[in-house]
């Protein structure tokens, strides 16, 4: 089992940070019957976390949208009125589900907080889903109410089958000057607060049930590991000024929900949201300069585009305020590692491995160590445990995680829950990895593994090699049927315009460092690979395209 960066601190420094009476005091407690490492001093639930933030950062901007801005105090002043409307007009009570759909907006954020205020559970439907997909989510969660934007609601042309109103209707019904309702008095930290749907890349989406404890722990763990990583890397001076994050992830994804309801308030962070529409790297850079953004986060493909633009025209974009560049979803390419170390050297890169089921908790790597080990996803976070199960002859096993941020299970699907979550609190991620240089390195998802003539082939190893080719922009590796071998390796690649690459060129490049049985037997050139709205490669969709 891997240890974390706390073990690399001098004993006196570790005691000062996490010992008795310290700001991040750690202790062992039962979490739903399983002993785990937790923070001794923690908010009781998410509303308590936000109320503390409003008291400490009263007039600091919290939510900066293009058409509306809210300070921390203004936010907590408005939430009780929204909660009152949900309770008094629509009958929402503790434990009820309230489905929400739409792009990020002030109304969406306030609705999520009002649902949490009541001890109810938000059901965040994917804003890019079709009507059929939304109906699946509604049928699974059985919400009391559906609230959303007209554009998304209009996709339910046969009717949603549940009482429905728009954000505009909800907020028009609020009575100015009313006292609203207080936080649900019986709310406890292990109550569910949100149902987040899995990406659906391996089947129909399932609803992961997230708790107040899970998100609160995420916020505290993230802050502690940030301090620890900085100390380990030699950065001892605190960063100047309050944190400002540019948020591009949707609220229906853990990378959008966790900062909104936990990480942002815990840090007193100002959260800047771009206008609605497709992500625009030019606008991203312009907003960074306008608001003095200190933190970027995104998937590696987004960050690669931003850094290439900064490299091509160094004087055009002011990114001097950036202190942290966070990413997740995939190991980084060699090119991205080089750009992180050279284009914005004062910004500390950070990479994480986690998922909705763990509130994003798992492992982390940052700074120079990350640049030096681009294929690694690092060490467990301070309150996370990691183990590899069913390790094969190559040292590769299934990654299992245990943390106070683990989900309660999949809503309405006990069989799926039992398949991944055991009685000792371990979650089987379905991802495979091994320990390299004392850190975790991802290999592939179990379903992605290719079995060629009895040999296990992990696509990510081949994808990592292809990503290093100077004329390949993107690459994915899948298995295709073969009569004798069972499967063969196919590389689906996106080449730079005018590169003139052939399949033989790609195979020769892979064969320089990979065993012959790993070299793609087939190479297909495409204009683009299919990705989900949250930046995940849709291998099932790619396999369908290839089969067609």
Buried (B, 14 or more C-beta within 10 A) or exposed (E): EBEBBBEEBEEEEBEBBBEEEBEBBBEEEEBEEBEBBBBBEBBBBBBBBBBBBBEEBEEBBBBBBEEEBBBBBBBBEBBBBBBBBBBEEBEBEBEBBBBBBBBBBBBBBBBBBBBBBBBBBBBBBBBBBEBEBBBBBBEBBBBBBBBBBEEBBEBBEEEBEBEBBBBEEBBEBBEEEEEBBEBBEEBEBEBBBBBBBBBBBBEEBBBBBBBBBBBBBBBBBBBBBBBBBBBBBEBEEEBEEBBBBBBBBBBBBBBBBBBBBBBBBBBBBBBBBBEBEEEEBEBBBBBBBEBBBBBBBBBBBBBBBBBBBBEEEEEEBEBEBBBBBBBBBBBBBBBBBBBBBEBBEEBBBBBBBBBBBBBBBBBBBBBEBBBEBBBBBBBBBBBBBBBBEEBEEEEBBBBBBBBBBBBBBBBBEEEBBEEBBEEEBBBBBBBBBBBEEEBBBBBBBBEBBBEBEEEBBBBBBBBBBBBBBEBBBBBBBBBBEBEEBBBBBBBBBBBEEEBEBEBEBBBEBBBEEBEEBBBBBBBBBBEEBBBBBBBBBBBBBBBEBBEE
